[in-house]
Amino acid sequence: MVDRSRSRQFPQLIEALKSQLKAQGLTQRDIAERLGVSLATIKRWLAGDGLTTRHMEDLCDLALVSLLELVEAAA
């Protein structure tokens, strides 16, 4: 049985990712252009919708952080 009383951790991971992307001076438009996707797609991903592990790794590459480092930063 899953303990649902604990807060969800994925939103914290997304916030840490946004912070890292901002630290690199990247706007959502910059990210969309670099990854070859629409601005709407980036907005969805950064809201946590449709964000796959591969997309997360692509975003981490732009943020100059590994996925493991991102998890540690969110903890």
N, C-alpha and C positions, 0 to 999 in steps of 0.2 A: 504494500500500500504506500502511496506517495503522500508525504507530509505537505499538504497544501498551505499550511500555516507559515511556511518560510516564504520570504519574498522572492519573486522571480529574479533571476540573475541576468537574463538576456538583455533587458533594458539597460542595465549597468554597463554591459559590454558595448552596446551601441553608443552610449554616452561617452565612454572612454575612446571609442573609435572616432566619434565626431571631434572630440577634443584633440586627438592626435592629428587628424586631417586639418583642423584649424591651425594647429601649431606649425604645420607646413605651409600655411598661407593659401590653402586650396579652398575654392568656393565649390558649391555643388555643380555649377556650370563647368568649372575646370575639370572636376572629377568625371563628369559625363563625357566631356570631349576626350579625355585621356583614355577612358575605357570604351569609347565608341558606342555609348548607349544614350538614351534620351535623358533630359533633365528630370522628367517625370519618373523614370526608372530609378534614378539616384534618390529622389525624394522618397519613393516607396521603400527602397532598401534601407535608407537611414531612418525610416520609421519602423523598420523590422519586418516589413512585408516582402516576402519572396527572396529574402536574403539567404542564399545558400552558402555552404562552407567555401565553395570556390569563389563566389563573389566577395565574401568576407576576406579571403586571402588576397584577392585583387585590391581591395580597398586598403588592407594592411600594407601592401607593397607601396601604394601611393603615400601612405602615412609614414613610411620608413620605420615600420614596427612589425615584428613577427606576431603571428596569432598568439603564440604563447606569452609574449611580452604584453600583449593587449589584455589577455586574461588576467595576468598578474596585476596590471595597472587598474583593472576594474575591481579587483578583490578588496 
